[in-house]
Amino acid sequence: MNRTRIIAGAALALVVIALVYVITSSGGGGYIVRAEFRDADGLRKDSSVKIAGVSAGTVSSVTVTPRDTAIATFTLDSNAAPIGTGASVQIRPTDLLGEHYAQLTVGDLSQPQPSGALIPIKRTGAPVELDDILNMFNVDTRTRLRILINEMGVALAGRGADFNTLLSVLPPNIDQARILLGQVASQNATLQNLIDEGDRITAAINGKRDDLGDLITVAGAALGSVASRQAQLGATIAGAPGALTQLRIALNQVGTAAGAITPAAVNLQAAAGPLTATLRALPPFANSADATLVTARQVAPALERLARQGQSPLTALRPTALSLQSVTQQAAPILTELDQRAMRDLLYFVENWALGLKARDALGHFVGAELTIDPAVIQSALDSFINNSGLGPLSRHRKSA
């Protein structure tokens, strides 16, 4: 019994769920989709909504927004619901009588959208009417179009390979152009500032366009002169590497010489101070020397005569001077010996001898004795000293002299 009640309750729950799904998906308004169009011309209430060419619902209403766009509301059948992310709508003509339908692309069904979802205006589109196309081809337009097609045929004649190359490189170029336009769009504020600055620069230049014209004229003349001498300029540029190499070598040599000169420069700098003082003292010295030079110039002739007259006596005295030199050399040991051993004693003896000879009493009388030395005694003492010291030649030389 309990098992039967459980099965009955489960069946009732399934029936309730099925009824709720039917009511939410078809009954009670069905699944609603809204789409915004710039122009919904040709689309009206009860127009057909198709998915993959199969009728899937109807247009419930078409209203105008405050933005002057159209909002079309679609009611989809239960077997056509729901739509996914990225769904889009295009208005298509049914026939040449002006009937239209909404071609719905459901998008990514792995991400379903709730009922009442809005397809934005960037994913909606309206058809180009045949009347619009026919209105474009009036007489003048057809004439110009014929000329354009004819000129394009002339331009492309025999250039199929070039056109194919253009078609092959066109997609990457379009992609790059799209990227460039995206960057420009993201930098619109910077571009606006650039335009404003350009306007100010243009206004400033406009006030000085005469000066700018003169500048352009002078620049044109200068460029013309350069162009007329391009051969010489080319030769100069061609010889520039060799000249630069020689200049580099010369600079290296100058650097080496500078290193060698540095100590001399330091010494010269140290000598600059004393040299400056010397140079400052030279003018007074030169002024003082002028009188001396004048006197020396006057005395010079007399000195020259005196030198000439004194040459003969000096020549005659040369043998005597040589003899005196020999005597002096031989007497050097004696004088040294006298200086070292007897000179102090001799001086002491003479000093006391003088004191003894010059002593006086209280009445002024001399008190002492008179000492007389015979030259022969001195000569005998010298000869004895010389003989004892081994200086015989000096004794003989004195006797012969």
Buried (B, 14 or more C-beta within 10 A) or exposed (E): EEEEEEEEEEEEEEEEEEEEEEEBBBEEEBBBBBBBBEBBBBBEEEBBBBBEEEEBBBBBEBEEEEEEBBBBBBBBBBEBBBBBEEBBBBBBBEEEEEBBBBBBBBBEEEEBBEBEBEBEBEBBBBBEBEEEEEEEEEEEEEEEEEEEEEEEEEEEEEEEEEEEEEEEEEEEEEEEEEEEEEEEEEEEEEEEEEEEEEEEEEEEEEEEEEEEEEEEEEEEEEEEEEEEEEEEEEEEEEEEEEEEEEEEEEEEEEEEEEEEEEEEEEEEEEEEEEEEEEEEEEEEEEEEEEEEEEEEEEEEEEEEEEEEEEEEEEEEEEEEEEEEEEBEEEBEEBEEBBEEEEEEEEEEEEEEEEEEEEEEEEEEEEEEEEEEEEEEEEEEEBBEBBEEEEBEEBBEBBEEE
